[in-house]
Amino acid sequence: MSLDKSLKGKGRLARARSVLTRDERIAKLKEEARWEEGQSPFGLPKIRVVKSTIGKKKKKKAADEEEAAAEGEVKKDEA
């Protein structure tokens, strides 16, 4: 019997996690200066998890540069 791909190695998680552990949430709150020592670790506020996207910005940036170059050429023609 084969093992389902979702049950394979724990360290091989490919997608971004949308939930942080309590320790991770407390560390994030400390970075944002929203954590006070002695505060209860229960009932923590929600923490937004930023998902990073790689590669899409380069494509947009290149397209924006091409548009800017085209606009620059149009403005030169008008002058």
C-alpha positions as MATLAB code, in Angstrom:
seq = 'MSLDKSLKGKGRLARARSVLTRDERIAKLKEEARWEEGQSPFGLPKIRVVKSTIGKKKKKKAADEEEAAAEGEVKKDEA';
ca = [
       0.000    0.000    0.000;
       1.401    3.411   -0.945;
       1.553    6.477    1.259;
      -0.556    9.485    0.291;
       1.542   12.471   -0.825;
      -0.031   14.740    1.835;
       1.267   12.435    4.582;
       4.894   12.386    3.494;
       7.802   14.105    5.277;
       6.949   16.919    7.635;
       9.952   19.005    6.598;
       8.852   18.930    2.982;
       5.883   21.284    3.326;
       5.761   23.144    0.019;
       2.915   25.584    0.605;
       2.795   28.540    3.019;
       1.303   27.931    6.434;
      -1.670   30.104    7.341;
      -1.543   29.351   11.077;
       1.298   30.153   13.481;
       2.112   28.244   16.654;
       1.726   30.011   19.983;
       5.508   30.502   20.256;
       5.668   31.985   16.762;
       2.775   34.339   17.525;
       4.453   35.548   20.736;
       7.742   36.114   18.866;
       5.892   38.120   16.204;
       4.136   40.198   18.881;
       7.508   40.919   20.531;
       8.895   42.143   17.178;
       5.918   44.496   16.833;
       6.246   45.642   20.492;
       2.721   44.412   21.250;
       3.787   41.852   23.890;
       4.289   42.684   27.560;
       6.198   40.332   29.868;
       3.893   38.524   32.279;
       0.983   38.666   29.824;
      -1.100   35.501   29.520;
      -0.210   33.322   26.508;
      -3.916   32.468   26.112;
      -6.280   34.590   24.043;
      -3.554   36.067   21.849;
      -4.593   38.523   19.142;
      -4.650   37.365   15.539;
      -1.425   37.743   13.588;
      -1.434   38.232    9.841;
       0.798   35.806    7.968;
       2.369   37.418    4.922;
       2.700   35.000    2.038;
       5.602   35.772   -0.215;
       5.388   35.424   -3.952;
       8.571   34.977   -5.929;
       9.042   35.835   -9.576;
       5.891   37.833  -10.270;
       7.404   41.199   -9.384;
      10.161   40.850  -11.945;
       7.658   40.343  -14.743;
       5.596   43.364  -13.704;
       8.695   45.462  -13.254;
       9.944   44.609  -16.732;
       6.526   45.404  -18.204;
       6.439   48.728  -16.346;
       9.886   49.622  -17.651;
       8.782   48.877  -21.196;
       5.691   51.048  -20.761;
       7.779   53.867  -19.289;
      10.193   53.640  -22.205;
       7.289   53.752  -24.661;
       5.821   56.798  -22.902;
       9.234   58.460  -22.960;
       9.403   57.978  -26.716;
       5.920   59.438  -27.161;
       6.805   62.513  -25.100;
       9.986   63.052  -27.135;
       7.954   62.952  -30.353;
       5.505   65.557  -29.006;
       8.250   68.038  -28.078;
];
